[in-house]
Each structure stands twice: as structure tokens, then as C-alpha cells.
Amino acid sequence: MRYMKKHLEKEERIETILTTAYEIETSHREQCKNIQETMISDAPISISPSFQKIITDKIQRACPTLKKSRDVNLTESNIYLDFYIFKVIFEKVSRNESVITLSVDDSGRRNCVLMYQKSFALGQGEESDMNRLKKVVEELITDNNIKERVQEHDRLNKQLITDDRIMVLKNQIEELWTFIHGGGYLGGFDACELCDPSKSAPRRI
């Protein structure tokens, strides 16, 4: 490690690499913040409604007696499973699908459940509430604001995973590693044997 450190202290390219890495990190942090604001921010809908904010506000207006829940076992009544609804709407809009298979079924517990493709529930409560919830979800699949948020998410996410600077930086790091590992041009006092072969310990026969 001492020899590696000396190499790095002599190699000016390390400064360029560190600067590039910092710029990429700063840029990606900003992009992640933009994705968060686009998808999950709880800012008032009048300012900059996020994907989740649009959905929850519309559900609350249409079904004021329902509350958000993560109760996947459906032990509670008068609930909607927000994370499942987010997931279903996001996937449908991402695939440009405008039709969703929902059904309001008897839960057998004096309640009804809103089912997605008979696979899992999106909510549980009075039949009238589940029918209203069903209508809201169906409308959100084709909502233009929702489409805009999903498209913005996809654009920002693509920028993150296809950043050409990362590949350039990776190549620079690999070149520097090869250069340092091979001895480079450091030489001089206290150089390692890779830099100055004369410093190599004699082989024992």
C-alpha cells in the first residue's frame, strides 16, 4: 500500500479521475432528487404533484372513508393498499396499457375486496367504496398527469443507467491501475521494484 500511495502521489491523472467522479456523483444525486420529487414527493398538488400524490389525492376525494394501509392480510376494513395501487398503475402506464382487469368480490367477511386480475387485493371495504376505488384506478391508468410523471421517471432513470461518463471513468481507472501496477515511471529514491528493477531482491537458487 505504501508503494501504491507513492504512485498515486506522483500521478497527476488521479486528480482528473477524482474530479470526474465527484461531478458524476453530484449529477446523479441531483437526478435521484428529481426522480424522488417526480414520483413520491408529498408536496401540495397545486405546486408540483408527484406520481403518488396525484393517486392518493384522487382516491381520498372519491373515497374519503378509506385510509391508506399496508395490511396485505386484510385484517382491517375500509382501506386501500397504496403501494399495490402505485405498482399496478406504474407498470400499466409504463407498458402503455390503457386497460386493467379489476373486480369487486365478496370477501366473505361482510366486506368486499377490489381484486387485480384475481391475484391480489387493492382494497377492502363497503361495496360502494370498492366500486368507487375501482373507477378511480381505471381512470388513473389513462390520466395524462400520471403518464407525464412516468415518462419523466423513465427519462431520468435512463440518464442514470446510461451515463457515458461512467464508462469513460471506468476506462481511466483501469488504465491508471495498469500503469501503477506495472511500475509506471515513478523511479528514483524509495521506488518499488516494479519501477526500478535494480531494487528487486536477488532470487535465491
C-alpha positions as semicolon CSV with decimal commas, in nm:
position;residue;x (nm);y (nm);z (nm)
1;M;0,000;0,000;0,000
2;R;0,293;0,237;0,068
3;Y;0,419;0,188;-0,286
4;M;0,071;0,231;-0,431
5;K;0,030;0,557;-0,241
6;K;0,360;0,690;-0,373
7;H;0,250;0,609;-0,726
8;L;-0,076;0,798;-0,677
9;E;0,104;1,096;-0,529
10;K;0,317;1,120;-0,843
11;E;0,039;1,051;-1,095
12;E;-0,144;1,370;-1,197
13;R;-0,423;1,180;-1,370
14;I;-0,565;1,079;-1,033
15;E;-0,681;1,440;-0,984
16;T;-0,874;1,429;-1,311
17;I;-1,033;1,098;-1,216
18;L;-1,138;1,223;-0,873
19;T;-1,282;1,541;-1,025
20;T;-1,481;1,341;-1,281
21;A;-1,606;1,102;-1,012
22;Y;-1,721;1,394;-0,799
23;E;-1,902;1,554;-1,093
24;I;-2,079;1,227;-1,174
25;E;-2,179;1,176;-0,810
26;T;-2,311;1,531;-0,782
27;S;-2,507;1,496;-1,105
28;H;-2,655;1,162;-1,002
29;R;-2,757;1,294;-0,663
30;E;-2,948;1,571;-0,836
31;Q;-3,111;1,326;-1,076
32;C;-3,214;1,099;-0,787
33;K;-3,364;1,401;-0,612
34;N;-3,559;1,485;-0,929
35;I;-3,685;1,127;-0,952
36;Q;-3,796;1,142;-0,589
37;E;-3,982;1,467;-0,649
38;T;-4,143;1,326;-0,963
39;M;-4,256;1,002;-0,803
40;I;-4,301;1,024;-0,427
41;S;-4,288;1,386;-0,313
42;D;-4,572;1,484;-0,081
43;A;-4,569;1,846;-0,197
44;P;-4,918;2,000;-0,237
45;I;-5,081;1,906;-0,564
46;S;-5,113;2,276;-0,655
47;I;-4,732;2,313;-0,655
48;S;-4,579;2,007;-0,820
49;P;-4,782;1,690;-0,773
50;S;-4,584;1,370;-0,772
51;F;-4,699;1,038;-0,916
52;Q;-4,802;0,912;-0,572
53;K;-4,956;1,243;-0,466
54;I;-5,185;1,251;-0,770
55;I;-5,305;0,899;-0,695
56;T;-5,365;0,940;-0,322
57;D;-5,541;1,274;-0,363
58;K;-5,782;1,134;-0,622
59;I;-5,856;0,829;-0,409
60;Q;-5,915;1,040;-0,098
61;R;-6,153;1,270;-0,285
62;A;-6,351;0,983;-0,433
63;C;-6,336;0,755;-0,128
64;P;-6,299;0,974;0,183
65;T;-6,386;0,687;0,420
66;L;-6,091;0,476;0,302
67;K;-5,748;0,503;0,459
68;K;-5,405;0,407;0,329
69;S;-5,280;0,076;0,461
70;R;-5,009;-0,189;0,418
71;D;-5,231;-0,461;0,565
72;V;-5,180;-0,725;0,294
73;N;-5,359;-0,983;0,510
74;L;-5,672;-0,765;0,501
75;T;-5,736;-0,774;0,873
76;E;-5,861;-0,414;0,852
77;S;-6,165;-0,275;0,675
78;N;-6,219;0,048;0,482
79;I;-5,864;0,051;0,342
80;Y;-5,676;0,077;0,016
81;L;-5,331;-0,075;-0,029
82;D;-5,147;0,225;-0,167
83;F;-4,819;0,053;-0,258
84;Y;-5,002;-0,213;-0,464
85;I;-5,203;0,056;-0,641
86;F;-4,885;0,255;-0,715
87;K;-4,719;-0,059;-0,851
88;V;-5,010;-0,161;-1,074
89;I;-5,062;0,187;-1,219
90;F;-4,690;0,242;-1,280
91;E;-4,650;-0,091;-1,459
92;K;-4,959;-0,039;-1,674
93;V;-4,863;0,314;-1,777
94;S;-4,500;0,213;-1,839
95;R;-4,623;-0,052;-2,083
96;N;-4,865;0,194;-2,248
97;E;-5,161;-0,022;-2,148
98;S;-5,495;0,151;-2,104
99;V;-5,699;-0,146;-1,983
100;I;-5,682;-0,301;-1,636
101;T;-5,863;-0,608;-1,505
102;L;-6,028;-0,525;-1,174
103;S;-6,319;-0,688;-0,993
104;V;-6,514;-0,619;-0,676
105;D;-6,562;-0,950;-0,494
106;D;-6,726;-1,060;-0,172
107;S;-6,455;-1,116;0,089
108;G;-6,675;-1,347;0,295
109;R;-6,632;-1,119;0,595
110;R;-6,925;-0,884;0,536
111;N;-6,689;-0,679;0,320
112;C;-6,588;-0,655;-0,042
113;V;-6,238;-0,653;-0,187
114;L;-6,110;-0,487;-0,501
115;M;-5,902;-0,751;-0,678
116;Y;-5,642;-0,705;-0,950
117;Q;-5,659;-0,992;-1,202
118;K;-5,783;-1,218;-0,921
119;S;-5,420;-1,209;-0,795
120;F;-5,414;-0,967;-0,504
121;A;-5,633;-0,708;-0,337
122;L;-5,605;-0,333;-0,383
123;G;-5,854;-0,250;-0,111
124;Q;-6,124;-0,374;0,124
125;G;-6,442;-0,213;0,249
126;E;-6,803;-0,142;0,162
127;E;-6,908;-0,248;-0,187
128;S;-6,988;0,111;-0,284
129;D;-6,641;0,226;-0,178
130;M;-6,472;-0,057;-0,368
131;N;-6,667;0,032;-0,681
132;R;-6,557;0,394;-0,649
133;L;-6,198;0,286;-0,588
134;K;-6,218;0,063;-0,896
135;K;-6,332;0,357;-1,109
136;V;-6,053;0,582;-0,978
137;V;-5,781;0,325;-1,056
138;E;-5,923;0,267;-1,404
139;E;-5,921;0,641;-1,472
140;L;-5,568;0,686;-1,338
141;I;-5,434;0,437;-1,593
142;T;-5,514;0,689;-1,868
143;D;-5,455;1,008;-1,668
144;N;-5,227;1,246;-1,861
145;N;-5,055;1,378;-1,549
146;I;-4,974;1,024;-1,441
147;K;-4,835;0,948;-1,788
148;E;-4,615;1,257;-1,769
149;R;-4,474;1,152;-1,433
150;V;-4,395;0,800;-1,556
151;Q;-4,232;0,933;-1,872
152;E;-4,021;1,175;-1,666
153;H;-3,919;0,891;-1,435
154;D;-3,815;0,677;-1,732
155;R;-3,616;0,964;-1,883
156;L;-3,428;1,040;-1,562
157;N;-3,370;0,674;-1,485
158;K;-3,228;0,616;-1,833
159;Q;-2,985;0,904;-1,781
160;L;-2,865;0,740;-1,461
161;I;-2,801;0,394;-1,604
162;T;-2,662;0,504;-1,942
163;D;-2,426;0,780;-1,830
164;D;-2,138;0,763;-2,079
165;R;-1,912;0,936;-1,827
166;I;-1,916;0,626;-1,610
167;M;-1,766;0,410;-1,884
168;V;-1,505;0,675;-1,960
169;L;-1,418;0,694;-1,590
170;K;-1,401;0,316;-1,563
171;N;-1,156;0,302;-1,854
172;Q;-0,945;0,577;-1,697
173;I;-0,930;0,390;-1,368
174;E;-0,836;0,064;-1,540
175;E;-0,561;0,241;-1,735
176;L;-0,427;0,403;-1,419
177;W;-0,436;0,073;-1,233
178;T;-0,244;-0,098;-1,514
179;F;0,002;0,190;-1,521
180;I;0,062;0,183;-1,146
181;H;0,064;-0,194;-1,118
182;G;0,322;-0,207;-1,396
183;G;0,553;0,037;-1,225
184;G;0,498;0,341;-1,444
185;Y;0,771;0,599;-1,442
186;L;0,799;0,675;-1,070
187;G;1,156;0,553;-1,026
188;G;1,405;0,734;-0,810
189;F;1,451;0,716;-0,438
190;D;1,239;0,466;-0,248
191;A;1,085;0,335;-0,569
192;C;0,943;-0,014;-0,574
193;E;1,100;-0,295;-0,771
194;L;0,839;-0,255;-1,046
195;C;0,961;0,098;-1,110
196;D;1,328;0,019;-1,069
197;P;1,417;-0,343;-1,145
198;S;1,757;-0,292;-0,986
199;K;1,585;-0,275;-0,648
200;S;1,445;-0,624;-0,685
201;A;1,567;-0,865;-0,425
202;P;1,808;-1,125;-0,567
203;R;1,650;-1,460;-0,633
204;R;1,760;-1,747;-0,418
205;I;1,873;-2,056;-0,600
